Amino acid sequence: MFHQERHIDVLARINERHVLLVEDKTLTRYHDEQLTRYRNLVTEGKTLLCNVNTDEVFPMYFKTGNHSLRELEYA
């Protein structure tokens, strides 16, 4: 079982330099500028990763689950 840090779905350091930040949506859609807020938390040193430069963070919005054609029209 994994614990989300600051509600970030996936936060991982890759090759000691790059940071992958993933927001996964299943039954909802992107809202409240989550990726921007999470990126700020990471670059301000408010996560366990500490000392992360802005150009090292790669945020990604990822939507999983079943999607109707109507829902895809509004994405």
Biopython code that builds the backbone (N, CA, C, O; Angstrom):
import numpy as np
from Bio.PDB.StructureBuilder import StructureBuilder

atoms = [
    (1, "MET", "N", (0.848, -1.177, 0.000)),
    (1, "MET", "CA", (0.000, 0.000, 0.000)),
    (1, "MET", "C", (0.895, 1.242, 0.000)),
    (1, "MET", "O", (1.898, 1.302, 0.712)),
    (2, "PHE", "N", (0.520, 2.207, -0.796)),
    (2, "PHE", "CA", (1.279, 3.438, -0.895)),
    (2, "PHE", "C", (0.511, 4.590, -0.276)),
    (2, "PHE", "O", (-0.720, 4.595, -0.273)),
    (3, "HIS", "N", (1.224, 5.548, 0.238)),
    (3, "HIS", "CA", (0.630, 6.731, 0.842)),
    (3, "HIS", "C", (0.825, 7.913, -0.105)),
    (3, "HIS", "O", (1.930, 8.148, -0.594)),
    (4, "GLN", "N", (-0.247, 8.651, -0.358)),
    (4, "GLN", "CA", (-0.127, 9.847, -1.193)),
    (4, "GLN", "C", (0.436, 10.974, -0.349)),
    (4, "GLN", "O", (-0.032, 11.237, 0.759)),
    (5, "GLU", "N", (1.431, 11.625, -0.883)),
    (5, "GLU", "CA", (1.979, 12.786, -0.200)),
    (5, "GLU", "C", (1.296, 14.036, -0.733)),
    (5, "GLU", "O", (1.364, 14.335, -1.925)),
    (6, "ARG", "N", (0.637, 14.763, 0.165)),
    (6, "ARG", "CA", (-0.057, 16.006, -0.208)),
    (6, "ARG", "C", (-1.076, 15.789, -1.320)),
    (6, "ARG", "O", (-1.284, 16.673, -2.151)),
    (7, "HIS", "N", (-1.709, 14.627, -1.341)),
    (7, "HIS", "CA", (-2.751, 14.248, -2.297)),
    (7, "HIS", "C", (-2.237, 14.061, -3.723)),
    (7, "HIS", "O", (-3.038, 13.958, -4.652)),
    (8, "ILE", "N", (-0.930, 14.016, -3.913)),
    (8, "ILE", "CA", (-0.350, 13.791, -5.231)),
    (8, "ILE", "C", (-0.425, 12.292, -5.516)),
    (8, "ILE", "O", (0.061, 11.480, -4.729)),
    (9, "ASP", "N", (-1.037, 11.929, -6.646)),
    (9, "ASP", "CA", (-1.232, 10.505, -6.947)),
    (9, "ASP", "C", (0.090, 9.774, -7.141)),
    (9, "ASP", "O", (0.307, 8.719, -6.544)),
    (10, "VAL", "N", (0.971, 10.319, -7.964)),
    (10, "VAL", "CA", (2.292, 9.717, -8.161)),
    (10, "VAL", "C", (3.333, 10.822, -8.135)),
    (10, "VAL", "O", (3.229, 11.806, -8.867)),
    (11, "LEU", "N", (4.328, 10.654, -7.295)),
    (11, "LEU", "CA", (5.442, 11.588, -7.204)),
    (11, "LEU", "C", (6.702, 10.753, -7.104)),
    (11, "LEU", "O", (6.934, 10.078, -6.101)),
    (12, "ALA", "N", (7.523, 10.802, -8.160)),
    (12, "ALA", "CA", (8.693, 9.923, -8.190)),
    (12, "ALA", "C", (9.895, 10.648, -8.771)),
    (12, "ALA", "O", (9.780, 11.402, -9.737)),
    (13, "ARG", "N", (11.044, 10.408, -8.169)),
    (13, "ARG", "CA", (12.301, 10.933, -8.713)),
    (13, "ARG", "C", (12.890, 9.865, -9.622)),
    (13, "ARG", "O", (12.968, 8.691, -9.259)),
    (14, "ILE", "N", (13.305, 10.294, -10.812)),
    (14, "ILE", "CA", (13.849, 9.376, -11.811)),
    (14, "ILE", "C", (15.285, 9.777, -12.112)),
    (14, "ILE", "O", (15.557, 10.939, -12.415)),
    (15, "ASN", "N", (16.191, 8.832, -12.032)),
    (15, "ASN", "CA", (17.617, 9.072, -12.305)),
    (15, "ASN", "C", (18.202, 10.214, -11.475)),
    (15, "ASN", "O", (19.065, 10.957, -11.943)),
    (16, "GLU", "N", (17.726, 10.342, -10.253)),
    (16, "GLU", "CA", (18.226, 11.334, -9.299)),
    (16, "GLU", "C", (18.091, 12.780, -9.754)),
    (16, "GLU", "O", (18.586, 13.681, -9.076)),
    (17, "ARG", "N", (17.434, 13.024, -10.884)),
    (17, "ARG", "CA", (17.296, 14.397, -11.338)),
    (17, "ARG", "C", (15.860, 14.762, -11.670)),
    (17, "ARG", "O", (15.345, 15.755, -11.158)),
    (18, "HIS", "N", (15.210, 13.986, -12.507)),
    (18, "HIS", "CA", (13.873, 14.316, -12.982)),
    (18, "HIS", "C", (12.825, 13.858, -11.983)),
    (18, "HIS", "O", (12.991, 12.852, -11.294)),
    (19, "VAL", "N", (11.742, 14.624, -11.922)),
    (19, "VAL", "CA", (10.648, 14.294, -11.017)),
    (19, "VAL", "C", (9.367, 14.151, -11.832)),
    (19, "VAL", "O", (8.973, 15.066, -12.555)),
    (20, "LEU", "N", (8.734, 13.010, -11.708)),
    (20, "LEU", "CA", (7.475, 12.747, -12.385)),
    (20, "LEU", "C", (6.346, 13.008, -11.401)),
    (20, "LEU", "O", (6.329, 12.461, -10.298)),
    (21, "LEU", "N", (5.408, 13.844, -11.807)),
    (21, "LEU", "CA", (4.267, 14.195, -10.978)),
    (21, "LEU", "C", (3.020, 13.832, -11.789)),
    (21, "LEU", "O", (2.792, 14.401, -12.856)),
    (22, "VAL", "N", (2.219, 12.897, -11.295)),
    (22, "VAL", "CA", (1.063, 12.420, -12.045)),
    (22, "VAL", "C", (-0.211, 12.643, -11.256)),
    (22, "VAL", "O", (-0.291, 12.295, -10.078)),
    (23, "GLU", "N", (-1.200, 13.221, -11.904)),
    (23, "GLU", "CA", (-2.550, 13.339, -11.354)),
    (23, "GLU", "C", (-3.426, 12.387, -12.153)),
    (23, "GLU", "O", (-3.641, 12.586, -13.349)),
    (24, "ASP", "N", (-3.931, 11.355, -11.492)),
    (24, "ASP", "CA", (-4.756, 10.337, -12.132)),
    (24, "ASP", "C", (-6.219, 10.585, -11.790)),
    (24, "ASP", "O", (-6.584, 10.674, -10.618)),
    (25, "LYS", "N", (-7.045, 10.696, -12.810)),
    (25, "LYS", "CA", (-8.482, 10.894, -12.610)),
    (25, "LYS", "C", (-9.208, 9.637, -13.058)),
    (25, "LYS", "O", (-8.920, 9.096, -14.125)),
    (26, "THR", "N", (-10.154, 9.171, -12.242)),
    (26, "THR", "CA", (-10.930, 7.998, -12.624)),
    (26, "THR", "C", (-12.392, 8.377, -12.839)),
    (26, "THR", "O", (-12.928, 8.143, -13.922)),
    (27, "LEU", "N", (-13.027, 8.934, -11.874)),
    (27, "LEU", "CA", (-14.452, 9.269, -11.991)),
    (27, "LEU", "C", (-14.704, 10.767, -12.016)),
    (27, "LEU", "O", (-15.856, 11.199, -12.025)),
    (28, "THR", "N", (-13.655, 11.555, -12.028)),
    (28, "THR", "CA", (-13.811, 13.012, -12.075)),
    (28, "THR", "C", (-12.933, 13.558, -13.190)),
    (28, "THR", "O", (-12.222, 12.813, -13.864)),
    (29, "ARG", "N", (-12.995, 14.860, -13.371)),
    (29, "ARG", "CA", (-12.128, 15.472, -14.366)),
    (29, "ARG", "C", (-11.204, 16.465, -13.685)),
    (29, "ARG", "O", (-11.360, 16.773, -12.504)),
    (30, "TYR", "N", (-10.254, 16.953, -14.437)),
    (30, "TYR", "CA", (-9.267, 17.904, -13.916)),
    (30, "TYR", "C", (-9.981, 19.130, -13.354)),
    (30, "TYR", "O", (-10.896, 19.666, -13.979)),
    (31, "HIS", "N", (-9.558, 19.566, -12.174)),
    (31, "HIS", "CA", (-10.184, 20.729, -11.543)),
    (31, "HIS", "C", (-9.192, 21.409, -10.612)),
    (31, "HIS", "O", (-8.183, 20.825, -10.217)),
    (32, "ASP", "N", (-9.495, 22.639, -10.277)),
    (32, "ASP", "CA", (-8.747, 23.413, -9.269)),
    (32, "ASP", "C", (-7.253, 23.547, -9.545)),
    (32, "ASP", "O", (-6.467, 23.704, -8.611)),
    (33, "GLU", "N", (-6.851, 23.487, -10.811)),
    (33, "GLU", "CA", (-5.428, 23.675, -11.143)),
    (33, "GLU", "C", (-4.522, 22.771, -10.297)),
    (33, "GLU", "O", (-3.482, 23.208, -9.805)),
    (34, "GLN", "N", (-4.925, 21.528, -10.137)),
    (34, "GLN", "CA", (-4.185, 20.599, -9.279)),
    (34, "GLN", "C", (-2.724, 20.447, -9.681)),
    (34, "GLN", "O", (-1.845, 20.482, -8.820)),
    (35, "LEU", "N", (-2.447, 20.279, -10.965)),
    (35, "LEU", "CA", (-1.057, 20.082, -11.384)),
    (35, "LEU", "C", (-0.202, 21.293, -11.045)),
    (35, "LEU", "O", (0.946, 21.144, -10.628)),
    (36, "THR", "N", (-0.741, 22.473, -11.218)),
    (36, "THR", "CA", (-0.002, 23.695, -10.884)),
    (36, "THR", "C", (0.265, 23.760, -9.382)),
    (36, "THR", "O", (1.377, 24.071, -8.955)),
    (37, "ARG", "N", (-0.756, 23.465, -8.588)),
    (37, "ARG", "CA", (-0.581, 23.492, -7.127)),
    (37, "ARG", "C", (0.428, 22.444, -6.674)),
    (37, "ARG", "O", (1.279, 22.723, -5.830)),
    (38, "TYR", "N", (0.336, 21.235, -7.236)),
    (38, "TYR", "CA", (1.253, 20.173, -6.842)),
    (38, "TYR", "C", (2.681, 20.488, -7.279)),
    (38, "TYR", "O", (3.632, 20.233, -6.541)),
    (39, "ARG", "N", (2.825, 21.036, -8.465)),
    (39, "ARG", "CA", (4.166, 21.416, -8.938)),
    (39, "ARG", "C", (4.771, 22.455, -8.001)),
    (39, "ARG", "O", (5.956, 22.383, -7.675)),
    (40, "ASN", "N", (3.966, 23.418, -7.567)),
    (40, "ASN", "CA", (4.454, 24.434, -6.632)),
    (40, "ASN", "C", (4.881, 23.814, -5.310)),
    (40, "ASN", "O", (5.906, 24.205, -4.751)),
    (41, "LEU", "N", (4.119, 22.856, -4.801)),
    (41, "LEU", "CA", (4.496, 22.180, -3.556)),
    (41, "LEU", "C", (5.863, 21.513, -3.695)),
    (41, "LEU", "O", (6.694, 21.572, -2.788)),
    (42, "VAL", "N", (6.078, 20.880, -4.844)),
    (42, "VAL", "CA", (7.335, 20.164, -5.075)),
    (42, "VAL", "C", (8.496, 21.146, -5.191)),
    (42, "VAL", "O", (9.543, 20.934, -4.578)),
    (43, "THR", "N", (8.329, 22.213, -5.964)),
    (43, "THR", "CA", (9.440, 23.153, -6.181)),
    (43, "THR", "C", (9.692, 24.053, -4.978)),
    (43, "THR", "O", (10.772, 24.631, -4.856)),
    (44, "GLU", "N", (8.709, 24.180, -4.088)),
    (44, "GLU", "CA", (8.897, 24.972, -2.871)),
    (44, "GLU", "C", (9.466, 24.138, -1.730)),
    (44, "GLU", "O", (9.609, 24.631, -0.612)),
    (45, "GLY", "N", (9.793, 22.867, -2.008)),
    (45, "GLY", "CA", (10.401, 22.009, -0.995)),
    (45, "GLY", "C", (9.437, 21.495, 0.047)),
    (45, "GLY", "O", (9.853, 21.145, 1.151)),
    (46, "LYS", "N", (8.147, 21.442, -0.278)),
    (46, "LYS", "CA", (7.141, 21.018, 0.695)),
    (46, "LYS", "C", (6.762, 19.550, 0.559)),
    (46, "LYS", "O", (5.699, 19.131, 1.016)),
    (47, "THR", "N", (7.644, 18.763, -0.077)),
    (47, "THR", "CA", (7.443, 17.319, -0.160)),
    (47, "THR", "C", (8.721, 16.631, 0.320)),
    (47, "THR", "O", (9.722, 17.291, 0.600)),
    (48, "LEU", "N", (8.681, 15.335, 0.409)),
    (48, "LEU", "CA", (9.850, 14.581, 0.862)),
    (48, "LEU", "C", (11.021, 14.671, -0.117)),
    (48, "LEU", "O", (12.159, 14.384, 0.254)),
    (49, "LEU", "N", (10.751, 15.063, -1.354)),
    (49, "LEU", "CA", (11.826, 15.136, -2.343)),
    (49, "LEU", "C", (12.778, 16.298, -2.097)),
    (49, "LEU", "O", (13.958, 16.210, -2.435)),
    (50, "CYS", "N", (12.282, 17.384, -1.514)),
    (50, "CYS", "CA", (13.097, 18.576, -1.241)),
    (50, "CYS", "C", (13.844, 19.072, -2.487)),
    (50, "CYS", "O", (13.942, 18.350, -3.478)),
    (51, "ASN", "N", (14.350, 20.255, -2.439)),
    (51, "ASN", "CA", (15.249, 20.846, -3.439)),
    (51, "ASN", "C", (15.024, 20.387, -4.877)),
    (51, "ASN", "O", (15.903, 19.764, -5.472)),
    (52, "VAL", "N", (13.876, 20.685, -5.427)),
    (52, "VAL", "CA", (13.576, 20.319, -6.812)),
    (52, "VAL", "C", (13.440, 21.597, -7.628)),
    (52, "VAL", "O", (12.653, 22.479, -7.284)),
    (53, "ASN", "N", (14.202, 21.696, -8.698)),
    (53, "ASN", "CA", (14.115, 22.845, -9.591)),
    (53, "ASN", "C", (12.906, 22.701, -10.509)),
    (53, "ASN", "O", (12.499, 21.589, -10.845)),
    (54, "THR", "N", (12.345, 23.821, -10.904)),
    (54, "THR", "CA", (11.162, 23.815, -11.762)),
    (54, "THR", "C", (11.381, 23.029, -13.044)),
    (54, "THR", "O", (10.490, 22.297, -13.477)),
    (55, "ASP", "N", (12.544, 23.166, -13.655)),
    (55, "ASP", "CA", (12.797, 22.475, -14.926)),
    (55, "ASP", "C", (13.029, 20.974, -14.764)),
    (55, "ASP", "O", (13.200, 20.270, -15.759)),
    (56, "GLU", "N", (13.038, 20.477, -13.537)),
    (56, "GLU", "CA", (13.195, 19.048, -13.286)),
    (56, "GLU", "C", (11.856, 18.331, -13.125)),
    (56, "GLU", "O", (11.807, 17.101, -13.114)),
    (57, "VAL", "N", (10.766, 19.100, -12.999)),
    (57, "VAL", "CA", (9.448, 18.522, -12.730)),
    (57, "VAL", "C", (8.672, 18.340, -14.030)),
    (57, "VAL", "O", (8.559, 19.261, -14.839)),
    (58, "PHE", "N", (8.143, 17.136, -14.211)),
    (58, "PHE", "CA", (7.345, 16.819, -15.386)),
    (58, "PHE", "C", (5.947, 16.403, -14.930)),
    (58, "PHE", "O", (5.719, 15.240, -14.600)),
    (59, "PRO", "N", (5.007, 17.365, -14.913)),
    (59, "PRO", "CA", (3.645, 17.042, -14.487)),
    (59, "PRO", "C", (2.857, 16.372, -15.610)),
    (59, "PRO", "O", (3.042, 16.685, -16.787)),
    (60, "MET", "N", (1.977, 15.449, -15.230)),
    (60, "MET", "CA", (1.181, 14.724, -16.215)),
    (60, "MET", "C", (-0.223, 14.502, -15.663)),
    (60, "MET", "O", (-0.398, 14.047, -14.533)),
    (61, "TYR", "N", (-1.208, 14.826, -16.474)),
    (61, "TYR", "CA", (-2.600, 14.537, -16.168)),
    (61, "TYR", "C", (-2.946, 13.243, -16.872)),
    (61, "TYR", "O", (-2.708, 13.111, -18.073)),
    (62, "PHE", "N", (-3.506, 12.283, -16.148)),
    (62, "PHE", "CA", (-3.762, 10.959, -16.693)),
    (62, "PHE", "C", (-5.177, 10.557, -16.327)),
    (62, "PHE", "O", (-5.541, 10.589, -15.151)),
    (63, "LYS", "N", (-5.980, 10.181, -17.306)),
    (63, "LYS", "CA", (-7.369, 9.783, -17.038)),
    (63, "LYS", "C", (-7.525, 8.298, -17.338)),
    (63, "LYS", "O", (-7.261, 7.848, -18.453)),
    (64, "THR", "N", (-7.955, 7.544, -16.334)),
    (64, "THR", "CA", (-8.152, 6.103, -16.495)),
    (64, "THR", "C", (-9.628, 5.766, -16.325)),
    (64, "THR", "O", (-10.416, 6.605, -15.887)),
    (65, "GLY", "N", (-9.998, 4.544, -16.670)),
    (65, "GLY", "CA", (-11.372, 4.088, -16.509)),
    (65, "GLY", "C", (-12.129, 4.142, -17.812)),
    (65, "GLY", "O", (-11.567, 4.469, -18.857)),
    (66, "ASN", "N", (-13.410, 3.821, -17.747)),
    (66, "ASN", "CA", (-14.264, 3.827, -18.933)),
    (66, "ASN", "C", (-14.733, 5.245, -19.223)),
    (66, "ASN", "O", (-15.092, 5.993, -18.314)),
    (67, "HIS", "N", (-14.725, 5.601, -20.502)),
    (67, "HIS", "CA", (-15.133, 6.938, -20.906)),
    (67, "HIS", "C", (-16.196, 6.840, -21.990)),
    (67, "HIS", "O", (-16.028, 6.120, -22.974)),
    (68, "SER", "N", (-17.276, 7.559, -21.802)),
    (68, "SER", "CA", (-18.298, 7.583, -22.839)),
    (68, "SER", "C", (-17.885, 8.577, -23.917)),
    (68, "SER", "O", (-17.064, 9.460, -23.667)),
    (69, "LEU", "N", (-18.446, 8.439, -25.107)),
    (69, "LEU", "CA", (-18.145, 9.381, -26.188)),
    (69, "LEU", "C", (-18.574, 10.788, -25.797)),
    (69, "LEU", "O", (-17.888, 11.749, -26.143)),
    (70, "ARG", "N", (-19.666, 10.934, -25.103)),
    (70, "ARG", "CA", (-20.148, 12.244, -24.673)),
    (70, "ARG", "C", (-19.133, 12.908, -23.727)),
    (70, "ARG", "O", (-18.854, 14.101, -23.849)),
    (71, "GLU", "N", (-18.595, 12.143, -22.805)),
    (71, "GLU", "CA", (-17.599, 12.679, -21.873)),
    (71, "GLU", "C", (-16.349, 13.149, -22.616)),
    (71, "GLU", "O", (-15.776, 14.186, -22.283)),
    (72, "LEU", "N", (-15.935, 12.387, -23.613)),
    (72, "LEU", "CA", (-14.740, 12.749, -24.362)),
    (72, "LEU", "C", (-14.922, 14.045, -25.125)),
    (72, "LEU", "O", (-13.944, 14.749, -25.374)),
    (73, "GLU", "N", (-16.161, 14.384, -25.508)),
    (73, "GLU", "CA", (-16.432, 15.641, -26.218)),
    (73, "GLU", "C", (-16.124, 16.849, -25.334)),
    (73, "GLU", "O", (-15.767, 17.911, -25.846)),
    (74, "TYR", "N", (-16.256, 16.702, -24.020)),
    (74, "TYR", "CA", (-16.063, 17.812, -23.101)),
    (74, "TYR", "C", (-14.698, 17.841, -22.447)),
    (74, "TYR", "O", (-14.404, 18.740, -21.659)),
    (75, "ALA", "N", (-13.875, 16.884, -22.758)),
    (75, "ALA", "CA", (-12.549, 16.805, -22.119)),
    (75, "ALA", "C", (-11.625, 17.868, -22.647)),
    (75, "ALA", "O", (-10.472, 17.950, -22.222)),
]
sb = StructureBuilder()
sb.init_structure("model")
sb.init_model(0)
sb.init_chain("A")
sb.init_seg("    ")
for serial, (resi, resn, name, xyz) in enumerate(atoms, 1):
    if name == "N":
        sb.init_residue(resn, " ", resi, " ")
    sb.init_atom(name, np.array(xyz, "f"), 0.0, 1.0, " ", f" {name:<3s}", serial, name[0])
structure = sb.get_structure()
